[in-house]
Amino acid sequence: MLEKINGVEDVKKLDLKQKKQLAKEIRKYILQTISENGGHLASNLGVVELTIALHSIYNVPEDKIIWDVGHQIYTHKILTGRKEEFKKIRTKEGIAGFPKTCESEMDCFNTGHSSTSISVALGMARARDIRKEKNNVIAVIGDGALTGGMALEALNDAGSSKSKITVILNDNEMSISKNVGGINMLLSKLRAKKLYSRTNIKLKKLISKIPKVGAFLVKSVQRIKRGIKQLIIPKMYFEDIGFTYLGPVDGHDIEKLESILKLSKQIENPVLIHVLTKKGKGYKIAEENPDKFHAIGAFDVETGKTKKQKAKDYSEIFGDKLVKLAEKNNKIVAITAAMKDGTGLRKFSQRFSTRFFDVGIAEQHALGLAAGMAKSEMIPVVPIYSSFYQRAYDQVIHDICMQNLHVIMCVDRAGLVGADGETHHGAFDMSFFKLIPNLTILSPKDFKELEKMLKFAVDLKKPVVIRYPRGGEAKEEFKKHEEIELGKAEILQEGKDITIIGIGKTVASAVELAKELKDRKINAEVINSRFLKPFDKETIKKSISKTKKVITLEDNTIIGGLGSEIKEIIASDNAMHDIEIESYGLEDKFMGYETWEDIFKKVKEKIVK
């Protein structure tokens, strides 16, 4: 079937049996491709039938389908004329792993971060209404993304808008059973009564006292109640705020999906379709380990094991050190926004379960929560990916730094991240954090320095940002590790001809560049900035006043980062007007699939030549 599909019109020609066969073939194709290229596997295997049904009923690009986050778009790309290009997905020569309007008119909006789709869809629907057009607008959003405040804000607005908009809730976690719906309604009414609440508490205490089995019985009853509650509460909530609720429907039954989608098209007000899917559907190893196969590198299909042995990375080093610090300091707590494994907090969550908080995809809430805990004399540590910290900028300013609260903000995935592309690069954090008063900003040159910086941050009792890259250390092995002093840089190598200054990951590049220049009889002084704020002006000024030439290296946008800081120092001192400076970093544009290594290779060729 897949060989016959060159566009969405070919999908519409298939009968139900052929579509089921197509779903099997697409799963196999995705599995084969991602096992070689890496990518988001489990989420894409879970939406194959849903995507086929969407393209059977709707007509893109006239109808608009906005994919929340966008990492579940593989089947959509395959069906919309990019079947061959899919073989090189997430590579420099291939297509993106997320929606890209520049790639195809079938992608109506670029997405890469969570919880945005309903807002965008409502915007498109309202624009359509103003123009008096009749096309359909559909937002496909996962249940996890509904923890994001933006999604809830959009639902609130959409429900009262009366605009014809369809929200498809792709639910891959809830367990829903039709034959207990009546019991669920009954329990919903009972829970609203104070008598029930008081009785419930007394019964819980009574049952828990039963020898050996009491605690188990309480937990079992709680699980059953939660499952029953889920049957009715979603429908009540969505209908109360203005949506027509349809479902739940089996997200792997194409016939039922098409039927409910057709029904939704007849409704003129906002509609929410509750679709139940299974992450990793069709690949047993991913079904059993959906977290592991959410995003994965190249792997062996037969065993599910990654082809490249995972080495220690910054996230793991951070997590291990935090556990050691927390063992000695019971004020330390850890907060994650649905990224426990990705940010290295699994061990902490197991070791200190009462001091670990996963708030879901809710970065703003994570930082607000941290501010409240810091105000109450705890020491919250909040590791979030650089590109996601952008979502909580107001909380960093207003809730944390304005009150000078002791919150440790660990900026994971700082700099370029390669195959995830422009939506996930940590290209701006040094620049936007640098503007904020009361904030200390550090970046380690290697694992050992990260551990020292984390200990320093715990003791500092001020707002701190520690930024570190994705993956492991550079090949450069540093012999020198001075103790961390507030605002103090580290001179790694003395020289007289030129000063090379790096920060974080780029310090290794600075040392490498100095070695290249030494072969050409140029004696370079190498400085590890360590701090972006407060900045060690004294050490830097002394060095560049001596060498009269300076090169800066940073894996951050060239505007507002390390290079800008040094240029400001030179510009403000008349005695330094004769100093030559060249700053290298990320260009003033949204980067593609580049890595810092790609950029530095070009920088090195230019300088050494």
Secondary structure, DSSP 8 states (H G I E B T S, - for coil): -GGG-SSHHHHHT--HHHHHHHHHHHHHHHHHHHHHH-B--HHHHTTHHHHHHHHHHS-TTTSEEEESSSTT-HHHHHHTT-TTGGGGTTSTTS--SS--TTT-TT--S---STT-HHHHHHHHHHHHHHTT----EEEEEETGGGGSHHHHHHHHHHHTT----EEEEEESS----GGGHHHHHHHHHHHTSHHHHHHHHHHHHHHHTSTTTHHHHHHHHHHHHHHHHHHHHHHHHHHHTT-EEEEEEETT-HHHHHHHHHHHHT--S-EEEEEE--TTTT-HHHHH-TTTTTSB-SB-TTT--BSS-----HHHHHHHHHHHHHHH-TTEEEEESS-TTTTT-HHHHHH-GGGEEE--S-HHHHHHHHHHHHHTT-EEEEEEEHHHHGGGHHIIIIIIITTT---EEEEET-B--GGG-TTT-B-SHHHHHHTSTT-EEE--SSHHHHHHHHHHHHHH-S-EEEE--SS---S----------TT--EEEE--SSEEEEE-TTHHHHHHHHHHHHHTTT--EEEEE--EEES--HHHHHHHHHHHSEEEEEEEEESSSSHHHHHHHHHHT-GGGTT-EEEEEEE-SS---S--HHHHHHHHHHHHH-
